[in-house]
Amino acid sequence: MAPMTDAGEEMYALVERLYPLCRSITGDGVRATLEIVGEYLPLQVHEVPTGTQVLDWTVPQEWNIRDAYIADTAGHRVVDFAASSLHVLGYSVPVSATMPLAELREHLHTLPDHPSWVPYRTSYYKPEWGFCLAQDTLDALPDGEYEVRIDSTLADGHLTYAEHVVPGQIADEVIVSCHVCHPSLANDNLAGIAVATFLARALAEEKPYYTYRFIYAPGTIGAITWLARNAERVQRVKHGLVLACAGDPGQLTYKRSRRGDAEIDRVMRHVLAASERPHHVNEFTPYGYDERQFCSPGFDLGVGSLTRTPYAGYPEYHTSADNLDFVSPEAMVDTLAVCREAFAVLDRNRRYLNLSPYGEPQLGRRGLYDALGGRSDTKQAQMAMLWVLNLSDGEHSLLDVAERSGLPFDTVAAAAGALCSAELIKA
């Protein structure tokens, strides 16, 4: 994988490419998005037909849009879908009409508190049409007749999602999920897509212990569809992370799983604290991104959520101000680095059994102390060996050792490797 600085520029370039596309929970915008991601990773794309029962939900009709505008009597487009995909209420039914501004206002959405921003609004499951525009634009419109046109289709089709699998040494899985249903919103969730994609590429070079499954799916209905179609596979999911809002300037925020003490929760807390990055760790709530689907009580998977500024926690959220200027290569690199650090811990976090548990084994006789000679952290490494030996009772993991001893996880893992080689412990 490219150096992290280069990776930041590449992730930003991917966000730039995806930004203009009109995405929704179904449709060609999702397919176009996955086609671009497929240039970076091999993807298995799934098409689930309209009407398919998925848990308590039904796959809806597919929505596609070609053009939309509001034009004045001179034919000037005062609101134009071609300028931004945010201008149309998501899943708008088709309309072709002329009406006075007073009537049109009932179908217009603005943000009076931020008069230059365009809001993002949807109506997935209720037939409706509408436009989103800046309050400044609306205030400048004179009374009169306006041509209203939305060239869209709602028809039986498919819900589209994709997966990429990084094979591991074992079949147990870690899932990484990001949603692909938002239109021109750079942080929510194009930055998440970019970080997930480059995380997958990095893991492929590391021959991980776990198998890592990356899921690119529309929010809510996509995750529900994946869960409905993977009931047997779910038993193999041991850990997971939902990625969103991965590129804004805010501090990193980890939201715990429903369990609250799942291994991924402990790993993320440990990695964020050890890194000394400014961060927040929040408790689980059943509202937010798709962690709430993976953590629904019937599944109760150990899946947390990593963002920078969380869901709805910044003024630019779900507005046109969540643009390419709002995200940065540096922020995405930082999010990517934390994911890599966390998965490096997760991959090595084993429980060991001391094969010489009666008294302290003679480490010098086995050359273990000599092997540490010249290391700048010799004393730490020696203490790590003693801690690993003492807590290798089949009950304590290496993360337990690191947390109890206050030693860096990498030092503890290296000590475990040396003790394994000397046949003093076994996994």
Buried (B, 14 or more C-beta within 10 A) or exposed (E): BEEBEEBBEBBBEBBBBBBEBBBBBBBBBBBBBBEBBBEBBEBEBBEBEBEBEBBEBEBBBBBBBEEBBBBBEEEEBBBBBEEBBBBBBBBBBBBEEEBEBEEBEEBBBBBEEBEEBBBBBBBBEEEBBBBBBBBEBBEEBEEEEBBBBBBBBBEEBBBBBBBBBBEBEEEBBBBBBBBBBBBBBBBBBBBBBBBBBBBBBBBBEBEBBBBBBBBBBBBBBBBBBBBBBBEEBBEBBBBBBBBBBBBBEBBBBBBBBBBEEBBBBBBBBBBBEBBEEEBBBBEBEEEBBBBBBBBBEEBEBBBBBBBBBBBEBBEBBBBBBBBBEBBBBBBBBBBBBBBBBBBBBBBBBBBBEBBBBEEEBEBEEBEBBEBBEEEEBEEBBBBBBEBBBBBBEEEBBBBBBBBEBEBBBBBBBBBBEBBBEBEBBEE
